[in-house]
Amino acid sequence: MNRLFVAKKPAGEICSRFLAKLKRKYNVKKAGFSGTLDPFASGVLLIGFGNYTKLFRFLEKSPKRYRATLWLGAKSETLDHTAISKVERIEPLSLDKIKKEMANLCGKVSYTPPKFSAKWIDGKRAYDLARRGKDFSLKACEMEIFEARALHFASPFLTFELALSEGGYVRSWAELLCERLGVSGCLSNLERMSEGKFLFDGEKPLDPREFLSVPFNRYKGDKSDFEVGKKIYKNEFFTQTPGVYAVDFGEFLSFVEISADDERVFYIINGVELA
């Protein structure tokens, strides 16, 4: 079964365990998900069955929108409520000051990913190394914050919405905000509301062609050329500008790369049958 849909992961569930439940529910063997959610977090998780798992890298999944609650004064090694070591009483903060610092953390922001994250370190997940007390460091990264909006503030809890680029961390952004406010803090709740145009709608099957991050191109030859993997060339396409393109044959979807230095066009994915 080829199927693309959005599921809603509950808080407290590991993504791989949640995926296993979906595989049993739909009686499928091959399945995958895109955009790992922390176990304590809930919300949108993009699921692919069958050959649709090959499409994740070609889908537009940015910006990602989250709703979170920040517990000001709570200290946690994981930057969330699962490992709170200390809670301090904080000096009164005004909502105006909080909004000002939130605005200062919009645009491109440099940050260090949390050690308790899904980043890969020499073939191992960072959170696995952190849990075993291994000493390691993560390189500074950059994320783009498209919107940061305070929804409700009742000290010491701040609820906000954040729209950020793919690969960014809400926990790290919250840590930066706390540094600007001069307090410690961690997330007590985190929910992913959307990934790009992907929203939860009762696990309804989706047409991947509506969510592609690459443009379409048209092939002048016959679709059978793609089915057998025949050599293909630039002059056989309507658009010959270098780049990665999707080619829609109705029954299946293919992806090719046109190079600036080669007349031959190379297959990325020969064809994914459309449901």
N, C-alpha and C positions, 0 to 999 in steps of 0.2 A: 504493500500500500504506500503510495506517494501522497504525502499530506503535509501541509504547512498550516500551523495554527498557533494561537497565543493561549497559554494556560496561565493559571494564577496559583503560584506557589504559596503555600501557607507558611507563616512564621514557625521557626523551630524545625524545619524540614531541610535535609541536605538535598541539593539539586539532583544528584544521581539517584537517590532513593525515590524522590518524587517522580523522576523519569521512569524508573522501574514500575511504579504504580500505573503510569499512563500506558506503558507497554502491555501490561496485563489487562488494563481496561479495554484497549483497542485491539488486543491480540496481535501485536506486531513484534517482530524480532529486531529489526534495524531501526534505531531511533537516536536522536541527538538533540542537544539544546544549545542555544547561543546566548552568551552574556550571563555568566555565572552570578547567582545571587548568594550572599552570605546566608548561612543557616538561620540566623536570627531575623533576617529580612523576609518580607513577603512581596507578592506582586507579580508583574508581567514577566513571563519566561517564554521565549520564542522556541517552539518545538518543531522539529522536522522528522518525518517518517520516511523510510525507504531512501530513494536517491535524492530526495529533497534536502537531505543533510549536506549535500554538496553545494547547496546554494547560499549557505549562510554568509560567505565572504562577499557575495554580490548583492546583498540586501542593504538598503539604507536603514540604519538603526540609530541614527543620531538626529536630533539630540535625545538623550535619555532624561526623562522627567521623574523626579522622586518627591515624595512627601516624607518628611522626617521630623522627629522631635529630639531636640538637643537638651540634655540634662546638664545645666551649668553647675559647676562645683563638684561633679562626680569624676573621679579619676579612674581610668581603666587602661590596662596595657593593650587591649584589643580595640580601644576607641569605641566600644559599644557596651551595653549593659551586662554582657555575659561574664565579664571579669572585673567588676568594680572592686577596687581595693581601698578606696577612701572617698568620703563625701564631706566637702567643706562648705561652711556657710559663706555665701558670697556677699560682697557689698552691693547695695541697690544699683541696678542698671536701668537706664531709660531705654524705652523702645526706639527713640530717635537715634540714640548712639548706636544701638544694635543695627538699625537699618542703614546707617551711614557706613559702618564697617562692612556690612553685607554688600553694599554697592561698591566699596573699594575692592572687593574680592570678585568682581565680575570681569569678563574678558579673559585673556590668557593668563593662567596662574601656574606658577612653578610650585611643585609639591614633591614630597617623598612618600611613596605608597606605604601603607601600613604593613608591618611585618606579618600581621595576621591577615594576609590577602592571598588571592589565587595566583599571584605572580610566580613565574618559573625561575628557579635558581639552580643551575646545573642539573636540570632534569627533575627537580623536585619542587613541589608547591611550597611557597614561603610559609604558609600557615602550618604545614607539617613540620618544617624545621623549627619554627618558633615554639610550637608545642613541646618539642623535644629539647628545648633550651639550647639549640645550636646558635653559634655566633655567626652572623652574616649581616651584610648591609645591602640596601636597595638603592639604585641610582635615582637621582632626582628626575622627575618627569614634568610634562606640561599638559594641562587640561584647559579646555575653554569653557567658561561659565557664561551661558547665554542669558540666564535669568535667575535671580535669587530674590525670593519674595517671602517676607514674614507674614504668617497667617494668624498667629496667636501667641501672646506672651503672658504667662502667669508665672513669675519667678518661683523656682529656678528653671522652668520648662519653656523652651522656645520651639514652636512648631513652624516649619517653613517648607517652601517648595523650591526645588533646585533643578534647573535644566542645564545639562552639561554634555560635553563631547564623549564619544565612546572611549572607554578605557579609563575614565576619570573615577575618582573615589569620593563619595559623599562624606565618608568618615574623615578623610584627609582634609577636605574643605572645611568641615566643622572644626577640626583641630586648628586650622589656620585662623578661623574666626575667633576661637577661644583665646588664641595667642594675642590677637588684636584687642580683645576685651580684657585681657589680663587675668583670665581665670582658667581653671581646668574644666574639662567637660567631655561628655561622651554621648553617643546616640542611645536613646531609650526605645526608639522605634524607627523603622525604615521600611518604606513601601515604594516599589517602582510602579509608577502609574502608566508609563508608556516608553516605547523605544521607537523613535521616529514616528511613523504613522501606525505602528503596531500597538493596538489597544486590546484589552481583554473583552471578548464578546462571546462568552459561552463556548469557547473552543471551536468556533465556526471555521471550516476549511477556507483557506485563503488562496488567491491566485498570485503566485510569486511574481508574475509579470508586472503587477501593480506596485511592487515595492523595490524594484531594482535600483541600485546605485550607479549602474553603468548605462550608457545610451544604447539604443537599438541600432542595428545596421541591417541592410538588406543584401542578400546574396543573389547574384544574377543567374547562377546555375541551378541545378536540381538538388532537392533535399537528399537524394540518394547518395550524393557525393559525401555528405556529412555522415550518413549512416555507415558507410564503408571506410570512412577516414581517408578519403582521397586527398592528394595534395591540392591546396587551394592558394590563390594568389590575389594580390591587391586589386588588380584590374577586374576581378570578378565581383567586387563589392561596390555598392553605390557610394558609400563614404570611404575614402582611402586615407583619411587623416590618422596618424599613429594613435593608438590607444587600445583599450579593452572594450569589446562590444558584446552585446547579446544579439543572437540571431533567432528569431521566432519563426518556426516552421509549422505552427499550429498544433501539431501532434507532439512535438518535442521542442525543447529550448537548448540552444548551444551557446558557447562562449568562446570567442577567439581574440587573439591579440595581433594587431597590425603594427609592424615595426617601421621605424623611420629608415632603417639601414638594410632592409631585406624585402624583396618583392614577394617572397612567400609569406603567407599568413599562417599562424600557428594556432592549433586547437588548445584551448585551456580545458574545456569540457566538451566532448564530442556531442553529447545529447542527453538531456534529462527528460524522460517521458512526462508529459503533463497530464495530471489527473482529470 
